[in-house]
Amino acid sequence: MLQGLDDLYQEIILDHHRNPRNQGLVEPADLSAKGFNPFCGDQVVLTAGLDHSGHLAHVGMEGQGCAISQASASIMGELIKGKSLEEAEALVELFKQVMVGHELTVDEADQLGELAALEGVRNFPVRIKCALLGWSTLQDAIREFQKSSD
């Protein structure tokens, strides 16, 4: 049973790495940020457009790096579409908690969807920054947007 789950999770990660979603930058972008992991060279550029109600309507990314960083960013892009900035920030915090050992409830696993496939990364501390790169970039973009809106 566990081997089958590991295989499924590996396939989700490989699929998002090979076929990343939301490729290309959004223009004009309401939110944008660049993320870089100096330890391994992984990069993510995130742009997003908001709809009239302040929800993330369009998400675009470019980047390069390992399968974990790129798959995590791809899954993130799919997960945050249609979410408010507050909902997106809550997902960032939940995923960060997962990376430091938080055991997901059934509801939390549902919230994270395919991102739950990356839960096992926390067993490899050197790879946690890879999994969080896109999420940290999203958080930076939201903070920058909020500063410029004040």
MIDO-143385 format. One record per residue (C-alpha): x, y, z. Coordinates in steps of 0.25 Angstrom, whole numbers, plus 5000, padded with zeros to 4 digits. Example, Ala and Ser with C-alpha at 12.3 -4.5 7.8 and 13.67 -1.06 7.14 Angstrom:
2
504949825031;505549965029;
This chain:
150
500050005000;501150105004;501950064992;500750104983;500550234990;502050264988;501950234973;500750324972;501450434979;502650414970;501850424958;501150544962;502450614964;503050564951;501850604943;501850754949;503350764946;503250704932;501950784929;501950904938;500650984938;500451134937;501751154929;501951294924;501851424931;500551504933;500551644927;500151734933;500351674947;499851724960;500751634967;502151594964;503451544971;504751464968;505151354976;506551294977;507151184985;508651214986;509051074991;508651004978;508351114968;506851084967;506051204962;504551244961;503951364955;502451384959;501451484953;499951484956;498751564952;497551594961;496151604957;495151714961;494951644975;496351624978;496551484975;497651424968;497151404954;498351384946;499651324950;500951314942;502351264945;503651234939;504851164946;505851064946;506350964956;506150824962;504950744960;504450774974;504550934973;503850934959;502850834963;502450904976;502351034968;501450974957;500550914968;500551044975;500051114963;498951024961;498551024975;498451174977;497651214965;496351274969;496851294984;496851424991;498151474996;497851435010;497451295005;498751284998;499551335010;498851225018;499251115008;500751175009;500651155024;500051025024;501150965014;502251025023;501650955035;501650825027;503050845023;503450855038;502750725042;501250765044;500350645041;499250675031;497850655035;496850605025;496350745022;497750805021;498150695011;496950725003;497250875003;498650844998;498250744988;499450694979;500350774988;500250664999;501150584989;502250674994;502050645009;503150535009;504150645005;504250685020;505050555022;506150615014;506450755021;507350795010;506250795000;505150875008;505651005003;505450944989;504050914992;503751044998;504451134988;503151164980;502351184992;503351284998;503351354985;501851364986;501851415000;502851524995;501951564984;500751574993;501551655003;502151754992;500751764987;500151805000;501251905003;500951974990;499451974992;499552045006;
